Amino acid sequence: MKKFFLLIIFSLTFISKGYAESVYDFLKKEYEYNRYGNFLNIYAHNSHSSKSITVTKLEVMLQHCDDTPDGSWNNPDRVFNINRTVYPRSDNHIQVNARFPTSAKTRCYKLFAEFKKTNQSSSSNKKKSTNDYDLLEQQKKKKSKQSGSRSLLEKLLGNN
């Protein structure tokens, strides 16, 4: 019985896997460089049905992707901050001003993106509307909690 129980626990640890969504599963992209205008066109498509994707930055290596070792991405040749949003089930044409040397015939691109964070703090900061009657009731409650000498002093001064 113990072996059966251990076998079930052991199999569940290997069967269960995380179902976290990756941004890169939903972001489809194409690159096109215009040498005459010195700009890079990024055509991005978000295939997710409900989440927006923010394209944060682009790193460029001025060599072919097959020749790029993984360690060289620590020091890319060009880095561009983009910060553009691609909405669910839509396309976005992102244009980046980029001047690459004429000797760089091949380039390798690495695009960074993340799901757009929802701004939940703005909904919690909204003030509740109150009418004048509620405000008067709140002021009466505050006054009734004052000490006897304080309320006597306010009566003498006329601040009822």
Steps between C-alpha positions, in 0.01 A plus 500: 500500500786737580661427164174575321460829687861600424453406136194727474683793661804445279290486183302812591817704537603416144155514343403838636651787310454874514257658260644851514453701183803631321483829313710360219242229426251772400730762345578451131752738348677586177785741436580714199789748482484799266858607434402819316280635778713347778207347682400152604140387455368250752169340412358355823183294536338406832301177467381496863126548536495718813845624605694793358873464443753777558811482282767641729833490319694368203859378502697468178817308424673592174567143397303197388291331772672164446839661570381668821605315815263529795757689709529783246143612571634646825662769285277566195606742227180709517219533757175684428230583755160458338219489761213450255181304563351236273135449589327159500437349157659791319810612312732789568756652267792620710760718334841543665757756387806284447821571316696185437840510329505405134745221580236327718315306231350257749348574836357296785206641696375422849166655596394530866133512593269450798130483566366845574432546869149608588470813709289377791609778736307762304168327565567469872594870535164629379310699760155389596239766446334622819220745540480784753280304740765227537766763567288661774443161664875431496571839662241436773662166582839668530361769730322248723831323566655815653558532873253689722729796559573533128131503409428757777778723366358478146151593629641805677690608191198440275648224279206260518 
